[in-house]
Amino acid sequence: MLNKTVLYFGLLCPALFGQTAIITGRVTDSSEAVIPAVLVKLQRVETGVETTTTTNASGYYTMVSLPPGKYNLSVNKAGFKPVRQTDLNLVVQQMARVDVVLQVGAVNESVEVTARPVLLDTESQTLGQLVQGRQITELPLLGRNPYALAGLVPGVRMAAKMNGLPTDLLNTSFASINGQRGNANAYLLDGAPNTASSYNEPVIYPNVDSVQEFKVETNNFSAEYGRAAGGVFNVVSKAGSNALHFTLYEFLRNDKLNANDFFANRSGVGRAPLRLNQFGGTVGPRSGRIRRSSSLRPSWCASSRA
């Protein structure tokens, strides 16, 4: 029984952590000659975890299965000045390319690149757009539903009532991508399938505070994301760090703070009652992965009405 459990967990892990990024590039000298056997080290800023590899005979290196986040890249080779590039931001499903040019010099000398270049995804033909964490936390969301921000992506048309309700519940076909039906999309949460088989809607609507970012792939996506005629939603929850994080929130909507509807006011009808409190929070070193809410419902819709 134990062996079966371990086997099942081992098969499940690649799916759960498959929502990652890739970085690749070529290392050359100042004359553009390739340099093999160069030590390339990538360190994640939030956790200090390091990934290392060496360039091949053609001077190329590749690192796969990298969690989205900020990284520092170090390149070292005897006879050349070490190069260190900081603040490389990798996002979900990105195939970034970073080429490095080494200069001849002593190992006690170094070249540090502190600029933040835009990491071009030149290794993939997928069309889509990333919805960043700042957009998720700062743009208004009446129903606290991060999927409502898919309307920022070109080619995505949201349903008329999406983000227009106090709480967005069971939006079975809320996003039409490139003219396809709203129920023709696929959903992933941290690499695991998150699509309900009945209506092709998300099984879990994640808490806004737990989402790091998500990408909407609208065309030319890889065959690994099959069974979707519309698009693919790749949602990544906030990853771990070396410090404990927590958030608490309450979002209040009350008719005492609202103006009356124009037509209701013209007809002499008072304001409709609206008393909505949405509250909850997140806690854990993997900020956002462990969630607490005020009820048994998911924290994205945890609410009470007075």
C-alpha positions in Angstrom: 0.0 0.0 0.0 2.9 2.4 0.9 4.6 1.7 -2.4 1.4 2.5 -4.4 1.1 5.8 -2.4 4.7 6.8 -3.1 4.2 5.9 -6.8 1.0 7.9 -7.0 2.7 10.9 -5.4 5.6 10.7 -7.7 3.4 10.7 -10.8 1.4 13.6 -9.4 4.4 15.9 -8.6 5.4 16.6 -12.2 1.9 17.8 -12.9 1.7 20.0 -9.8 5.0 21.6 -10.4 5.0 21.6 -14.2 3.9 25.2 -14.5 7.4 26.6 -14.8 9.8 28.7 -16.9 12.9 27.9 -19.0 16.0 30.0 -19.5 18.5 29.3 -22.3 21.3 31.2 -24.0 24.8 31.0 -25.6 28.1 32.0 -24.0 30.7 33.6 -26.3 33.9 35.7 -26.1 34.4 39.2 -27.5 35.2 37.7 -30.9 31.8 35.8 -30.9 33.6 32.4 -30.6 31.6 29.9 -28.5 33.0 28.8 -25.1 32.2 25.3 -24.0 32.2 23.9 -20.4 31.3 27.2 -18.8 29.7 27.0 -15.4 26.3 28.7 -15.3 24.6 29.3 -12.0 21.1 30.6 -11.5 20.0 31.6 -8.0 16.4 32.4 -7.0 16.3 35.6 -5.0 13.4 34.8 -2.7 14.7 31.4 -1.5 18.5 31.3 -2.4 18.0 28.0 -4.2 20.6 27.5 -6.9 20.4 25.7 -10.2 23.7 25.0 -12.1 24.6 23.7 -15.5 27.5 23.9 -18.0 27.5 25.0 -21.6 27.8 22.3 -24.3 30.2 22.1 -27.2 28.2 24.7 -29.1 28.3 27.1 -26.1 24.6 26.7 -25.2 23.1 26.2 -21.8 19.5 25.4 -20.8 17.8 25.3 -17.4 14.2 23.9 -17.2 11.5 23.6 -14.5 12.2 27.0 -13.0 9.5 28.4 -10.7 8.5 31.9 -11.8 10.2 34.7 -9.9 13.3 36.8 -9.7 16.8 35.3 -10.3 20.5 36.2 -10.4 22.6 34.6 -13.2 26.3 34.0 -12.7 28.7 32.8 -15.4 32.2 31.6 -14.6 35.1 30.2 -16.7 38.9 30.1 -15.9 40.7 32.8 -17.8 37.7 35.0 -18.2 36.1 37.7 -16.0 33.1 36.3 -14.1 29.8 37.8 -15.2 26.8 38.3 -12.9 23.4 39.5 -14.0 20.8 40.4 -11.4 17.1 40.8 -11.3 16.1 38.5 -14.1 12.3 38.1 -13.8 11.0 34.8 -15.2 7.2 34.4 -15.6 5.0 31.4 -16.1 5.5 29.3 -19.3 8.3 31.7 -20.5 11.2 30.4 -22.5 13.6 33.3 -22.0 17.0 33.7 -23.7 20.0 35.4 -22.1 23.2 35.4 -24.1 26.4 36.2 -22.2 29.7 37.6 -23.6 32.8 36.9 -21.5 35.9 39.1 -21.5 39.4 37.8 -21.0 40.7 38.6 -17.6 41.6 37.4 -14.1 39.1 35.6 -11.9 39.4 38.3 -9.2 37.9 40.7 -11.7 34.2 40.6 -12.5 31.5 42.1 -14.7 28.2 42.9 -13.1 25.1 43.7 -15.1 22.5 45.5 -13.0 20.2 46.7 -15.7 16.9 44.9 -16.2 16.6 43.9 -19.8 13.3 42.7 -21.2 13.6 38.9 -21.5 12.4 38.0 -24.9 10.6 34.7 -25.5 12.3 33.9 -28.8 12.1 30.1 -28.3 8.3 29.7 -28.5 5.6 30.7 -31.0 2.8 30.8 -28.5 0.6 33.9 -28.6 -0.8 35.2 -25.3 -0.3 37.7 -22.6 0.7 37.7 -18.9 -1.5 39.2 -16.2 0.9 40.4 -13.6 0.5 40.3 -9.8 0.3 44.0 -9.5 -2.6 44.1 -11.9 -4.4 41.3 -9.9 -4.0 43.1 -6.6 -4.6 46.7 -7.7 -7.3 46.6 -10.4 -10.9 46.6 -9.1 -12.6 43.2 -8.9 -16.1 43.3 -7.6 -16.4 39.6 -7.2 -12.8 39.0 -6.1 -12.3 36.8 -9.1 -8.9 37.0 -10.8 -10.2 35.4 -14.0 -12.1 38.6 -14.6 -8.8 40.3 -15.6 -8.6 38.0 -18.7 -10.4 40.9 -20.5 -7.0 42.7 -20.5 -5.7 40.2 -23.0 -6.2 40.9 -26.8 -8.6 38.5 -28.4 -10.5 37.8 -25.1 -14.1 38.9 -24.8 -15.7 38.7 -21.4 -19.3 37.9 -20.7 -21.5 40.9 -20.0 -22.0 40.2 -16.3 -18.5 39.1 -15.6 -17.1 41.3 -12.7 -20.5 43.0 -12.5 -21.9 40.8 -9.7 -21.2 41.0 -5.9 -19.7 37.5 -6.1 -18.9 35.7 -9.3 -20.2 32.2 -8.9 -20.2 29.4 -11.5 -19.3 31.5 -14.6 -19.6 28.5 -16.9 -18.7 30.4 -20.1 -17.4 33.8 -19.1 -14.5 34.2 -21.7 -14.7 33.8 -25.4 -11.2 33.7 -27.0 -10.8 34.5 -30.7 -14.5 33.9 -31.4 -14.6 30.5 -29.8 -17.4 29.5 -27.4 -16.9 30.4 -23.8 -16.8 26.8 -22.7 -13.9 25.9 -25.1 -11.1 26.9 -22.8 -8.7 24.9 -20.5 -7.6 25.9 -17.0 -4.5 25.0 -15.1 -3.7 25.8 -11.5 0.0 25.3 -10.5 0.4 22.9 -13.4 -2.5 20.7 -12.4 -5.7 20.5 -14.5 -8.4 22.8 -13.1 -11.2 22.3 -15.7 -14.5 20.9 -14.7 -15.6 18.2 -17.1 -19.3 19.2 -17.0 -19.2 22.8 -18.3 -15.4 23.4 -18.9 -15.3 26.0 -16.1 -12.6 26.3 -13.4 -13.0 23.9 -10.6 -11.3 26.3 -8.2 -11.5 30.0 -8.4 -8.3 31.0 -6.5 -8.1 33.7 -3.9 -6.8 37.0 -5.4 -4.2 37.3 -2.6 -2.9 33.8 -3.4 -2.3 34.4 -7.1 1.2 35.4 -8.2 0.3 35.8 -11.9 -1.4 34.0 -14.7 -1.0 33.8 -18.5 -3.7 33.5 -21.1 -2.5 31.6 -24.2 -4.7 32.5 -27.1 -3.2 30.8 -30.1 -0.4 28.5 -31.3 0.0 26.9 -27.8 1.8 23.7 -27.4 0.2 20.3 -28.0 0.7 19.5 -24.3 -2.3 21.8 -23.6 -4.6 19.8 -25.7 -8.4 19.6 -25.5 -8.9 23.4 -25.8 -10.3 25.0 -29.0 -10.3 28.4 -27.3 -7.4 29.3 -25.0 -5.5 28.1 -22.0 -5.4 29.8 -18.6 -2.2 29.1 -16.7 -2.5 30.3 -13.0 0.4 30.3 -10.6 -0.1 30.8 -6.9 2.5 32.7 -4.9 5.7 30.7 -4.4 7.7 30.1 -1.3 10.3 32.3 0.4 12.5 32.2 3.5 10.2 34.4 5.5 6.7 34.0 6.9 4.0 36.0 5.2 0.3 36.5 5.9 -2.5 38.8 4.7 -5.9 39.7 6.1 -8.5 41.6 4.2 -12.1 42.7 4.2 -13.9 44.3 1.3 -17.0 46.2 2.2 -19.9 47.2 -0.1 -22.8 49.1 1.5 -25.8 51.0 0.0 -25.1 53.8 2.5 -21.9 54.6 0.4 -23.6 54.4 -3.0 -25.6 56.9 -5.0 -29.1 55.9 -6.1 -29.7 54.6 -9.6 -30.7 57.4 -12.1 -33.9 55.8 -13.2 -34.8 54.7 -9.6 -34.2 58.2 -8.3 -36.3 59.6 -11.2 -39.2 57.3 -10.2 -39.0 58.1 -6.6 -37.6 54.7 -5.6 -35.0 54.5 -2.9 -31.6 52.8 -3.1 -31.7 49.0 -3.2 -30.2 47.5 0.0 -26.7 46.1 -0.4 -24.6 45.0 2.6 -21.7 42.8 1.5 -18.6 41.9 3.4 -15.9 39.7 1.9 -13.2 38.8 4.3 -10.4 36.2 4.6 -6.7 35.9 4.4 -3.6 33.9 3.7 -0.8 32.6 5.9 2.4 30.6 5.5 6.1 30.7 4.4 4.7 29.8 0.9 2.6 33.0 1.0 -0.8 32.3 -0.6 -0.5 28.5 -0.8 -2.1 28.0 2.7 -5.4 29.8 2.8 -7.7 30.7 5.6 -11.2 32.1 5.1 -14.2 33.0 7.1 -16.3 30.1 5.9 -16.1 26.7 4.4 -16.5 28.2 0.9 -13.3 29.2 -1.0 -11.9 32.5 0.3 -12.4 34.2 -3.0 -16.2 34.1 -2.2 -16.1 34.1 1.6 -18.7 36.7 2.5 -21.5 37.5 4.8 -24.6 39.6 4.3 -26.2 41.7 7.0 
